[in-house]
Amino acid sequence: MLTEDRWLLPEGIDEMLSDESRRLESLRRKILDLFATWGYQLVIPPLVEFMDSFLAGTGHDLDLQTFKLIDPVSGRLLGIRADMTPQVARIDARCLDHDSPTRLCYLGTVLHARPDHLEKSRSPMQVGAELYGHAGTASDLEVIRLMLEMLAVAAVENIHLDLGHVGIYRGLARQAGLDAATEAVLFEILQRKDKPELETLLASSGLEPDHAAGFMALIDLNGGHAVLEEARQKLAHGLPEVQQALADLEWIHQHLSALFPHLPLNFDLAELRAYHYQTGIVFAAFVPGYGREIARGGRYDEIGQAYGRARPATGFSSDLRTLLRLMRAEVENDKDSAIFSPHSDDYDLHATVRRLRGMGKIVIQGLPGQNGGAHEMGCSHELRKTGSSWDITPVH
């Protein structure tokens, strides 16, 4: 006996119907074509890999998000990909044997064991680009520019960009000589931006006043360009790597301001998400009214080391489905009108249909005895015979 709920899907797993699928596929093609014009080559990582390969170089951040299963062939533990970035790093490290910069891009569905607290979907369609083999800020700028161009192609408006640099926190932690346990607690507090708890921790930590003051300043260093000058003053006693991180952010700011003069830029020097494997500049794109980033990225120079070939790396990723939801309404609703062709053995009609399809037009051929015609099939036009020719006429 059939149960009434056999049509239900698991929580956070959804399907896309024809109209949404068509728009998603159109957006997919546009974005991949954009990446190609910048020299980013498409790679398609596997859906499953051995778990030790998946987690290598990520600080095990992905462990809780990864569906796991046993491979009946090898008996080893497999994981269904929850993030394609480590896979692309493995491809660069193990499959591409050259030292020059490599530009790779990818697009595919990933699976999350747990839903994001703001996203119900557990099956995002991850799209991204990675640049390997260059350690300078010029490559960081390139991937940020490419991310912004991708959002423009997706017709997402009112972008706000957040910038940070995990090297600032790393430098302060190293200078203060924090042990692993204290660093982990401090990291978690900064993520929550809990100022009272930070004050309590620092008061009981025994840190030198200059070191404690640096961490205390970090939690409030969030805002416009003036934040960088404020940081240079408040973190003046920091190691050279802290000053270099601030200089890198200043360089990025100058170039982004020139290239995108109307782009709102915000700096958050306590932004530490993905801190365990990111090493430098981090960035995220936001739009008003949406409670989380719509694209994010950063530098992660050490991720390839786990695969035997550490190379400088920077990149970004996004969810294609999220971009589709945020597209401008007029672009989203702009679709090709379908043309209905009646069922007929007229060879001139078949030739006309073939020609129209060759031009990229959607032509739906009627079937003998079917219910419904052009209107019921969702067509705005139909082919009608006028004299000896078949003409396209509007459906009334």
Protein Blocks (a to p, Z undefined) as FASTA:
>chain_A
ZZfklmpccehiacddfklmmmmmmmmmmmmmmmmmnopacddddfbdcfklmmgonlom
mmmmpccdddfknopacdddfbfklmmmmmmmmmmccfbdcddddddddddfbdcfkbmb
fcdcddddddehiabfklmmmmmmmmmmmmmmnopghiacddddfklmmmmmmmnopafk
lmmmmmmmmmnopaklmmmmmmmnopafklmmmmmmmmmmgcdfklmmmmmmmmmmpcfk
lmmmmmmmmmmmmmmmmmmmmbccdddfkbcghklmpcbdcdddddehiabdfbdcdddf
klmmmnopacddddddddfklmmmmpcfklmmmccddddddddfbfklmmmmmmmmmnop
acddddehiacifklnopabdcddehjaccddddZZ
